[in-house]
Amino acid sequence: MPDITTIVTKREDGVPNNTVAETPSSMPDVLVKALSPARITVTRVLRVYLQSLVGMLSVVMSGMAPDALIPPADFVSKLQLAAGLALAPATMALLQNAVELLTKFDESHPQLRA
């Protein structure tokens, strides 16, 4: 069986990158891939943005008749509107991840507290 890849946030005291955790013979081994907190944050924010973009695009185009053709200029303007509307949830995801990272930083460096 092929190894199962697991992605975790990189930690100083954690498992080294590309470590293979052996499992019983009936199960595949687990390969641990450590990613930096910044990379995980960017991935989360982009995911939220793209999900929101698809949702907002559906909303701004929902007023059209089902059999109507969309002129390219109209589609581009609606895509731009949806892209702008999708910024708010992506910004909220960025702020949420920033708070999470700052909380972890504060917990790992108590000597820096005021």
C-alpha positions in Angstrom: 0.0 0.0 0.0 1.2 3.5 -0.7 2.0 5.8 2.2 -0.7 8.3 3.4 0.6 11.9 3.5 -0.3 14.0 6.5 0.3 17.7 6.5 0.9 19.4 9.9 1.9 22.9 11.1 5.7 23.0 11.5 6.6 23.1 15.2 10.1 23.3 16.8 9.5 20.4 19.1 7.4 18.4 16.6 8.1 15.5 14.3 10.8 16.2 11.7 9.6 16.8 8.1 9.2 13.7 5.8 9.1 11.4 8.8 7.3 8.1 8.1 5.2 6.8 11.0 5.0 3.0 10.8 1.6 1.4 11.3 0.5 -2.2 11.6 1.0 -4.3 8.5 -2.6 -4.1 7.4 -2.5 -0.3 7.2 -0.4 2.0 5.1 2.4 4.0 6.7 1.9 7.7 7.3 4.3 10.3 5.8 4.4 13.6 7.8 4.9 16.8 5.8 5.5 19.9 8.0 4.3 23.2 6.5 5.1 26.7 7.9 2.3 28.6 9.5 2.5 31.3 6.8 2.0 28.7 4.0 -1.0 27.2 5.8 -2.5 30.6 6.4 -2.1 31.5 2.7 -3.7 28.2 1.7 -6.7 28.7 4.0 -7.3 32.3 2.9 -7.1 31.4 -0.8 -9.5 28.5 -0.2 -12.0 30.8 1.5 -11.6 33.4 -1.2 -12.2 31.0 -4.0 -15.2 29.4 -2.3 -16.6 32.8 -1.7 -15.9 33.9 -5.3 -17.9 30.9 -6.6 -20.8 31.7 -4.2 -20.8 35.4 -4.9 -20.6 34.8 -8.7 -23.7 32.5 -8.3 -25.5 35.2 -6.4 -24.8 38.1 -8.8 -25.7 36.0 -11.8 -28.9 34.5 -10.4 -31.2 37.2 -11.7 -30.7 36.1 -15.3 -33.1 34.0 -17.3 -32.0 30.4 -17.6 -31.8 30.4 -21.4 -30.2 33.8 -21.7 -26.7 34.1 -23.2 -24.3 36.2 -21.2 -22.3 38.8 -23.2 -18.6 38.6 -22.4 -18.5 42.1 -21.1 -21.4 41.4 -18.7 -19.7 38.3 -17.4 -16.5 40.2 -16.8 -18.3 42.9 -14.9 -20.2 40.4 -12.8 -17.0 38.4 -12.1 -15.3 41.6 -11.0 -18.2 42.4 -8.6 -18.1 38.9 -7.2 -14.4 39.1 -6.8 -14.8 42.3 -4.8 -17.6 40.8 -2.6 -15.4 37.7 -1.9 -12.7 39.8 -0.3 -14.6 40.2 2.9 -14.8 36.5 3.9 -11.1 36.0 2.8 -10.1 39.0 5.0 -12.0 37.5 7.9 -10.2 34.2 7.4 -6.9 36.0 7.3 -7.7 37.8 10.6 -8.8 34.6 12.2 -5.6 32.8 11.2 -3.5 35.8 12.4 -5.2 35.6 15.8 -4.6 31.9 15.9 -0.9 32.3 15.1 -0.5 35.1 17.6 -2.1 33.0 20.3 0.3 30.1 19.6 3.2 32.6 19.6 2.1 34.0 22.9 1.7 30.5 24.4 5.2 29.5 23.2 6.9 32.7 24.3 5.4 33.7 27.7 8.5 35.7 28.6 7.5 38.3 26.0 4.2 39.2 27.7 3.9 42.6 29.1 
